[in-house]
Amino acid sequence: MTNPWTDIKNTDLVIVMGGNAAEAHPCGFKWVTEAKAHRGAKLIVVDPRFTRTASVSDYYAPIRPGSDITFLMAMINWMIQNDKVQWEYVKNFTNAPFIVKDEFGWSDGLFSGYDPEKRDYDKSSWDYVIGDDGFAAVDMTLQHPRCVWNLLKEHVSRYTPELVEQVCGTPKDRFLHIAEMIGACSAPDKTMTSMYALGWTQHSKGAQNIRGMAMLQLVLGNIGVRGGGMNALRGHSNIQGLTDIGLMSNLIPGYLNIPTEKEADWATYMSSREFKPLRPGQTSYWQNYPKFMVSFMKAMWGDAATVENDWAYHYLPKLDVPTYDILRMFELMKAGKITNYFCQGFNPLLAFPNRAKLTEALSKLKLLVIMDPLETETARFWENHGEYNEVDPAAIQTEVIQLPTTCFAEDDGSLVNSGRWLQWHWAAGTPPGQSKRDTWIMSQIFQRVRKLYQDEGGIFPDPILNLTWDYADPEEPTAEELAKEMNGRALKDVYDLKDTAKLLTPAGKQLLNFSQYRDDGSTMGGCWIFSGCWNEDGNMMARRDNADPDDSGMFPNWTYAWPLNRRVLYNRASADMQGKPWDPSRKLMEWDGEKWAGYDVPDIAPTSKPGEVGPFIMNQEGTSRLFTRGMMRDGPFPTHMEPFESPIANPFNPEMRGNPVARVFVDDAEQFATSEEFPLVATSYRLTEHFHYWTKNNRINAALQPEFFVEISKELAAEKGITKGGMVRVWSKRGSIKARALVTGRIKPLQCGDKLVHVVGIPLHWGFVGAARKGFGPNSLTPFVGDANVETPEFKAFLVNIEPATGEAVS
């Protein structure tokens, strides 16, 4: 989230697309109701289903799953055509004036540089014209035909209300009504906030869904302001923290990158991360990349990381492919190329697509280790549970070891919420039975592996033998030690860079924050964005001061927000070029003639004068992007791409299936369905009464929502002869499930051009272990394909068929 949950109360308009906050985030949704009461805010919901969020909305519109980009691009087009643009913001705070190379273009649903054999783009044309001075050429009047603004204007001109009706199934009058409501928020004294969740991310073009709304918010001037922003609603309490500390195959903590095989040495690696500003006077956090990286290497390998050996760069693995995401891992597992798999706090058999493929892959392992506080279907994949998990245990030779772990409520530590708040918590209970903390288990495994290397040697044992392990009790680091390690400390005396006689932090002390990181080996820090969370002033995450100056929603002394305790990212954008708030009644930052002052930590140096530095310093270019110059694999602008399984053809390129650069494997491509055999669109979702796959182990939750069901319209039920509450079979090209039919008016058929499209909703909380009745879940049906940029699977739009089924579900 660019803004905290508590800031939502400051908005004039909330739009929820790709999410169902009232049901999936009921505590956070409180702040929407606060906005309605506090400012008379309106709520718009755009969703395939009339959800609990929609039930309290001021305006609702239906949309076909997988068609959001068309809706968003048409919305931007409407804003441009009707002059609903925050012009001063757009000209000064976005890359709208930047001039793009002549070679860049778009046709037939594809951008320039596409190679169908590689299923990838040559992105060399997706760049700015760079002048002799090394800076991007610009036209501040926005008249140049190749400036980003005019290219955007041309790109979105194809997206009309009529196309929205044809592609999305959203009635034209509803689209136009929403456009009028959103357009009002282009005024400096009006703001809109966007709330989205997995309904946007879980698509083969999920990242571009989010880009589309971010671009709309930039056109309106609603990023960096109170009551504005792009707000991602995390599905777990620490999903934000998971990505922050680099639990992705291509990341290092703090969103640094694992090097690739092409970056064989430190100099090559750093040369592509210099992030030179593209405009005079501009700056970016990422210009500090060497400081972040060297401090991380010192945190990992201490004295073994020196300037002479390039900070032990040769210890780091080098990726031979862009990522080893979960789809690739199971593909390799199925091919017999991965034989041992550790599964920690994760239930992939229910959580990832094409369950039949996952079962086949798990069956080829030699060893599967499960670390979890609960029984999971993945741990029991080898058991025969009849139609719910029909396998032959004798034919599966995988050895499964279950290591029971503690639950978060039995640990000290921190959780990072959607708003980037690191909130410390204390153990509330004693671990039951033989369960152990994850940190203890991992410590034991590490020390045993290290002992093997010490005793037996190896091809390259150095990264293991030299790993820093200076905890008070080597058997198990404490949460406090790990938090301090992520914050960082001085290894030598750290002096001010401008006043070299001024000592900032003595050797051995905790660093104040990442501004004290150095690239000379004098500092260590495990996660630069967390730096400041536990410094010499103590545990900032444990603060519980609920004072809220000016009723701003910032709560600056409640816990700690990364980076630097900043609550609203890009908050310099809340003021105009003279440093005055766009809306004085919602002041966040203001230039007082000498410094920036307000209710949040400034997003730029406090004494940077207005006009010297732009607000988007967390972007590598130092400006916000209406056009991306190669960061996105599937295009610098979002463009409509159908799901890989779709009831209609792409209107721009009827021959193009799905995202042309998405994560696809050959065998799985053969399983993509056509609408002739599978005419219905399915989508998955969550319910308030259950939390993912945990609460089916709890009898109270199991009683509240005891039985697996699918949700269908009255019209579809009548067409298929399905009775309310009757059993149905739903099947795709990958599997078949049985469920109770919930026949409802909350889902209605969508008229997409000349085609009537029916939607089947499938909640995801049931499996074959736990206290609830046995069920299947949607991922027995979903396709094995992922987003082009982050490889998130396409759970939210796929094709199925449905028919009445005989027999009741087994209890």
N, C-alpha and C positions, 0 to 999 in steps of 0.2 A: 504494500500500500504506500502511495506517496504521502497520504495523510493518515493520522491515527483514527481508530474507530470513534474516539470521543469528539473528533472534529466534524463528523457527519451532521451533528446537530446544527452546524452553522450554514448549511446549504439552503438554497431555494428550491432545488429540484434534484430528486434522486432518480436515476435510471438503473434498473436492474435488468441486465441481459446476461445470459450465460450463467445464471445462478438462481437460487431460491432461498434468499437469506433468512426469511421468516421461519423456514423449516430446517435448513441445514446449519444456520448460524443464529439461533434464536436469541442468545444473549447479546450478540453484536447488533441484531436488528433493533434492539432497544433505541439505538441512536437515530434510527430513521424515524421512529415514533416521536423522539425528542425534537427532531427537526420539524415535524409536522406541527407539534404543539408550540415549539420555541419561535419559529419563523413563519408558520403557515406554509411550510414546504409542501410541494406536490410529489407524488410517487408515480413513476411510469414503470410498468413491467412489460417486457417483450419476451415471450416464452411459448414453446409449443403447447404447454399445458396451462390451464388456469389454476395456478398454484396457491398455496396459503399466502405467499407474498402478494400475488395478484389480487387475492380476496380483500386486501386492505389498501390496494392501489387506488389512485385517482383516475388512472387510465391504463387500459390493458390492450395489447395487440398480439395476435398469434403470429408465429413464424415457423417455417419448416426447418427442422434440424439440419444444420450444415450450410445454411444460406445467409449467415449473419454479415459476411463481408459485403454482399450486395446491398443490404439494408444500410450499413454504415457508410459505404461510399456514396450511396444516394443521399444520405443525410448531409454529408459534406457538400455534395453538389448543390443541394437545396440551400445550404447556408451561403455558398458563394453566389448563386443566382439571385438570392434575396438580400444580399448585402448584410448578412448576419455574421459579421467577422469583426473580431477585436483587432483592428488594423495596427495600432501602435504596438501591441503585443506581438502580432505575427511578424511584422517587419523587423523588430529589434531582438526578439527572443527566440525566433525559429530560423531554420535555414532556408526560408522562403526566398530570400534574395540571391542565394548561391546559384551560380550558372553551371549547368550540367553539360557534359561532353555531347557533341553532335551525334556521336555513334549510338547513344542510348535511344531505345525506342520500345514500342509494344505493338504486337499485332497477333490476332488469332489466339488470344488468351495467354500469350507468352511474351516475356521480355527478351530483349536482344541478348544474344550469346548462348542460346539454349543448344545443348548437344543431346539429341535423343538417345544416342548409343550409351553415353555415360549417365544419362538421366541427371544432368547437372548443368549449371550455367557457368560460362566464362564471364566473370563480373567486371572485366576491365573497362567496359563502357559505362558501368554504373558509378560514375565518379564526377567530381567537379572539374571545371577548368581551373588549373593552377597557374597563377601568374609567375613572372620572372622573380618576384619577391618571395615566392614560396607560399603565398597565401591564396585562398580561393577567390576567384573573381566573383563580384557581386553587383547587383543592380538594386539599390535601395528603393527605387521607384517601382519596382516589380513590373517594368515594361518589357524587359528583354524576353524574347520568345522562348529562350532556353533556361530561364530561371526556374527554380523549383516550383514557385507558385503557379506559373503558367503551365508547366508540365503536369502539376497536380490538377489544375483546372481542366486541362484536356483529358486527363485520365478519368476523372470522375464524371465527365460530361455524359458518358455512356450509361450511367446509372440513374435512371429516371423513376418516378413513382410508378409508372406503368411496368417497368422491368421488375421493380420490387414486388408488385402484385403477381407478375408472371413467375418469378423465381422463388420468392419467399412465401407466397400465399397470403401475404399481409394485405388486407384490403387497402386500396389507395386512400380512401378517406381517413382511415386510421393512421396510416403513415404520415399524411399531411398534417393531421392534428398534432401528432407527436413532434413533427418538425417545427410547428409554430411554438410549442411549449419549449423545446430546446433552443430555438432561435432567440428567444427572449433572454437567454443566459449569455449572449454575446455582449450584452451591456456590461460596462465595468462594475456596476453595482448589483449584478446578479451572478450567481454561480450555480453550476450543476456538478454533482458528483456521480461517478460511475462505479457500480458494484458488480463484480463478476466473479465466477468461480469455475468449477470444472466443466460447466456447460460450454465454456469457450475454449478451455485449454485442451480438452480431450477430443481433438479433431486432427486430421492430417494437415491442417493449416491453422492450428490453434494459435500459434504465435502471431499470425497475421490478423486473426480476429481481434486480438488485444491491441495490436498496432492500429487497427482501424479506429477504435474508440479513442486511443491516445491522440491520434491525429485530429479527430473531431474536437477533443478537448483543447488542443493547441489552437485550432482555428477560433474557438470561442474564448481563448485566454483563460482557461480554467485549470491550468496546472500550476502549482506553487502557491495557490491562494487558499484562504480559509473557506471551507465548504466545497472545495473542488477536488480535483485529483483523479487518479486511476487507482482503484482500490480492489486489490485481489483478496478474496476471502479464502483463507487457507482452510483446508479440510480437517487438519489435525492441529493441535496446539503448538507443535514444534516443527511443522513442515517448513516454515520460514527459516528456522534455525538449521534444518537439514541442508538446505541449499547454501546458506551463509557459510557453513564450515566445510563446504566442498565435498559433500557425500554424493558426488556425481563423478562419472568415470573420466571426465575431461577437465575437472576443476581442482584447484588448490583452494584452501580456505580464503575467504574474502574475494571470491570471483576472479582469482588469478587462474592462469591456464597451465595445465599439464603440457609440456612441450611435445611436439610431433617429431617423427623420424627425420623430417627435413630440417629440424632445428638441432643439429647434432652438437653444437657448442653454445656456450653462454652468449657470446657476441652475436651469433645469428639469432638466438632466441630474443635477446633484448632489442635487436635492430628493428624488429617488427612491432615493438611496443614502446616506441619513443613518443608517440602521440603528440606530435608537434601541433600547436594551435593553428587553426586555419584562418584566423583573423587576428590582426594586430591587437595586442593587449589581452587576448583571450587566454584562459587557463583551464586546466582539467585536473581532477584528482589523479588521473592515470599518468600524468607526468611524473608522479611519485612512484611509479611501478618498481624501479630499482630498489627504492627504500623498503617497499612492502615485501618484495621478493627476497632480498638479502636478509631481512629480519626474520622472515619465515624460515629460510634455510638455516639460520643460526638457532632458531627454536627447535628445529628438527635434529641438527647434527652438531651443534655447539662448536667445540674446538676443532672438529674434523672439517668444518666448513671455513675455508680461508680464501683470501683474495688470490693466493697463488694457485689454488685448484678451482677457481671460479665458483667458490661457495659450494663445492661438492655437487655441482650441476650434473656430473656424470652419475650421481646416485639416483636421480629422478628417472622414472620410466619414460619412454618415448613412444607416443601413440603411433601405431601403424594405420589406424583408421580414425575418423573424426571422434567417435565415442564408442565405448563399450556399454551401450544402454541395455536395458533389460531385454528388449526384443532381440538384440544381437546375442546376448548371453544365452538365451534359451534356444536360439538358432544354432549356436555353437554346441550347446549341450545335446541337442537333438542329433547333431552330426557326429557326436562322440568325441569332440575336441575339448570339452570341459568334463572332468570326471569327479571333481570335488566341489561342493557348493555350500557356502555358509549363508544361511538365511536368518537375518537378525531383525526381529520386530516387524515381520512382513509376511503376508499370506498370499504369495503370487498365484496359487492355484485358483483363488477366487478373484484376485485383484488385477490379473492381466489377461489378455485376450486369447481366444481359441483354446479352451480348456483341454480339448483332446490333444492338441500339440504340446501343451505344457506337461500333461501326464506322460506322453511319449518321451519327452525330453528328460523329465525327472527319472523315468524308468531306466535310462541309460547311464545314470551316474553310478560311481562306485561308492561315494559317500555323500550324504546330505546331513548337514548339521543345522538344527533349528534352535535358535535362541529366542525364546518368547515366554511371557508370563502365562499364556493361555494355550490350550490345545488348538491347533489349526488344521485346516484341511490339507495344507501342504505337508505337514508332519505325518498325516494319515493317508496320503495319496495312494498308498499301496494296499489299502484295505478295501474290500468289496462291500459297498453299501447299496447293493442292488442298483436300481435305475439311477440313483443319485451319484454313484461312483462305481460304475460297472467295470471292474478290473479283475485280473487273475493274479492274486498275490504270489502264487508259486512261480509265475513267470517274471516277477520283478525281483532283481537281485540287489537293488540299491540298499545299502546299509544306512539306516536313519538313526541319528543320535539326537535326542532332545535334551537341551540344557535349559532348565527352567530359570527364568530371570525375574528380577523384581519388577514391579509396576512403578510408574512415575511417582505415585503417592507414597512409595516406600523408600524414596531416594531424596537426598539433598541435590540441588542443582538449579538450573535455569531453563525456562522455556521462552522461545521467541515467538511472539504472536504475529498476527497479520500486519499489525502496525509497526513492526520492527522493534517492539519493546522487549528487552531482555528482563524477564521477571523471575526473581529468585524465589524458590520454594524450599520448604523444609520437610523432611520425612514425617509423614503423619501416621505411619504404622510400621509394624515389624514384619519383615519378609517371612512368608509362610514356608513350612517344609524345608526342602533342600534348595530353594531358590537362592541365587546369588546375583549381585549387581553385574550389569554388563561390563563395567570397568574391571571388576575382579576377573571375570571369565576371559576377557581379552588380554589382561595382563598375564594371566597364567599361560595362555596360548603363546603370546609373544616370548615370554621368558623360556619356555620349552623349545621354541623354534630357535631362539638365539643360542641356547645351550647346545643344540644339535650342530649349529654352524661352528661354535667354539670347539666342539669335540671332533667333528668330522670334516670341517672345512666346506668348501663349495666353490663353484665357478666364480662367483662374485659376492662374497659375504659382507663386504664393507658397509652397505647401507643398513644392514641388520645389526652388525656388531657395534657400529658407531652411533646408532640412534641414541639421542639424549634420553636418559631415564633417571633423572636426579630427584625422584620423589622420596619423601620421608620414609614411606613404607613401599619398597619396590613391588610388594605383592599386589598393591592396589592404590593407584593415585586417588586422592580425594577430589571431590567436585571443586573445592576451593583452590587446590593446586592447579587443576586444569583451567579454571577460569582466569587465574593470575597468569598462566602461561599464554592464554589467548590474548590477554591484555598487552603483555610484553613488559620487559624490564631492561634496565641499562646494564650492559656487560662491562662498559667502561664509563667514565664520566661523560655526560652528554652536555654539550655547550650550545648556546644560541648560535644559529648560523650567521646572523648579522653582527652580533656582539660576541666575538669569540672568547671574551674574558668572562662572560656571564654563564655560570654553571646552572643548568636547568634541572638535571637529575643525576645524583651521584651513582657510581657503580653499585649494582646490587639492589637498587630501589626500583619500584614499579614506575613505568612511564606514565606521564599524565594522560596522554592519548597518542594517536598515531602521528600527530604533528612532530613528535620527538623521535620518530623512526629515522634511522640513518642507513646509508648504503655502504658504510665503511666497516661493518662488522661490529660496531660498538653497541648495537641494540638487537634484541630478539623479540619476536612477537608472533604468535601462532595464527592470529586472524585479525588483520588490520582494522576491519570495519567494527569489530567488537572493542577495540582499544579505547580505554576510558571507562570500561565497565567495572574494573577493580584496580584502582590506582592507589597511591599512598593515602588518599582520603578514605579508603575503605571500599566496601562492596556497594557500588552504586546501584546494582540490580536489586538490592534489598531495601531500598528507600521506599517509604510509604507515606510521604507527605502529599496529601490530596488538595493542597492549595491550588487554585486555578485563577491567576490574575486576569482581570477583565472578562471573566467567564469565557475564556478563549477556547477551552477544550484542550489546551496543551498540557496541563498538569506537569510542569517541567521538572518537579522533584519527586515524581512518582516513578520509581524504577529507572531504567536507562534505555534510551533509544539509539540505535546506530543510524548514521554515523554522528559522533560527537554530541549525543543527546539531542539531536535535531528531530523535531516531531513532524514537520512538513518539509518534504524534499523540495528543493528548488524555490525556497521561500522568498528569495530576492525577486522572483517574478510576481510577487504580490504587490509590488510598487512600480510606478511608472518610471520613465527615463530620468525624471528629476528626483526620484526617490520618495515620492508621495504615494500613499496607498491608493490603489484603484478605487477602493471602497473604504472611506474613513471609518465607517461603522464596524468594519471587520478588519481593522489594522492588524497586521502580523509583523511587518517590518517597516521602518521609516528612517530616512536619512535625516539626522538632526543638525547637519552642517559640519560635523566632525566624525561621526560614526553612525553605523546602523544600530538602531535600538528597537525593541519590541518585545514580543512575548515568546519568541523562539530563538534558537541559536542561529545566527545569520548563515546563509548558504555560501557566503563569500567572506573574504577577510573583512573584519568589522570596520576597517578604515578605508576600504576601497570605495572611491567616489562613484556616484551614479554615472553610468556610461563607460567606466573603465573596464569592468569585467561583467560578462553576462551571467545569468543565474544558473545555467545548466552545466555546472562544472563536474557533475558526475558522469556526463557523457564524454567520450574520448575527444570529440571535436569542440567541446565547450559550448555547444548550442543545442537546442532541441531539434528533432529531426522530423520533418514532414516527408523527407526522402532519405533512405539509408543507402550508403555507398558500399554495400557488400556485406554488411553485418547479418543480413537475412538471406538465407540460401534460396528462398523462393521469390525474391523480388524486392525492389526498393519501395514500391507501393503495394498495398494489398490489392489483389485482383481476385475476382470470383473464381473459385475452384469447387467443383462438386465433391461430395464425399466419394470414396472409392466405390461404394455401393449406393446408387442414387436412383430415384424413380424417374428423373428427367435428365436430359442431356445438357451439357454446358452450353449456354446460348452463344458464347464467344468462340467455342471450338467443340462441336458435338463429338469429335473423335477422341478428345482428351479425357482420360479417366483419372479422376482425383487430382492430387497435387503432383505435378510432373517431376518434383525432386524429393518426394516424401520417402521415408524409410519403408522399403518394400523388399521382400525376399522372393526369389523365383517361385518356389513351391507354393507360397501363399498367394501369389498373384493368380495362380490357376484356380483358386477358391473364391475369387470375387464373383458375386452373384449379379444377375440381371433382373430387371424389374418384371420381365415376363414371367419368370418362375417365382420370384419373391417380390410381390408388389407393394408390401407394406414397409414403412419406415419405423425402425425401433430406436429408442433412446433409453439410457439408464439414468437412475437418480437415487437420491437418499431420502430417508424419512426422519422426522423428528424423534420418533419413539426408539430408534436404534442409532448406535454409533458404529458405522462401518460393520466390521465382522466381530467386534468385541462383545456387544451387548446381547447377542444371541446366546451367550453363555450365562446370562442373568435371567432368572425366572420371571422377574417383574417385567422387564422389557419384552421378554418372550411372550408374556401374557397380553401386553399392550398391542403387539403386532405379531401374532403367533404364526401366521402362515404366508408362504410365498404367493404373490399374486401379480398379475399384469393388469394394466389399466387400458381400456379401449373405449371408443366412442359408442354411443347408442346406435349410430348409423352403421358402424362396422359390425356390431353385434347382430343387428338385424340382417345384414347382408350375409353373414356367415352362419346364422342360426345358433348363436351363442346365447345362453341364458345367463342372467345376472347371478353371480355366485357359482356358476357351473365351472367344471374343469375344462381347460383348453390345452392343446398342444401348440407350442410356438417353435418353429424350426428355421434354421438358416442353412447355408452350405457347409457349416462347420459343426452343427450339433442340433439337438432337440431338447426341449424342456417341457415340463407340465406345470401348470399353475392354476390357481383360482382366478376367475375373470371378475374384475371390478369394472362393471359397465357404468359409465359416468358421463355427465355433460361437461366435465372439466377438460376433456379432449374433444375437439371437433375436427372433421375433415377439412383439409385446406385445398382451395381451388388454385392450382398452379397452371396458368394458361388453360389448355384444354384438358388437363389431367386432374382428377380428384385424388388427393393424397391422404391416406389414413396413417395415423401415428399410433404406435404401441409403446406404452411406457412400462419399463421393467425396473422395479427397485432391486437393490443389490445385497441385501443384508443376510440372506439365508445360505446355508451350506449343509453339510452332512454331519457336523459335530456341533455340540452345544445343547442348550436347554430348549431352544425353539424347535418347532417341527422342521423336519428336513425339507430342503428346497434346493434349487439349482443355481440361481443367479444369472445375470445377463451375459457373463463372460464365457458361458458355454457356447454362445452364438456369435460373439464379436470377431471382426476380422483382425488379422495379425499385421497391422500396418501402423506407422507412427508419423508424427509431425516432422516436417522437413528440418526444423531447427533444433528442437529439443527431444524429439522421438517419443513424445507422449502419445499413447495409443488412441485410436479413433473409436471411442466408446459411445459417442453421443449421436451417431447417425450411421445406421447400417440396415440392410434389408432382411426381412423375415416374411414368413407366412403364418397363418393361424387357422385352427379348426377346432371344433368341439372334440373333447377327449373323453374316453370312458374310464371309469375307475377313480377312486379318491386318492389323494396324496397319502403317503404312509406317515403315520405319526411317529 
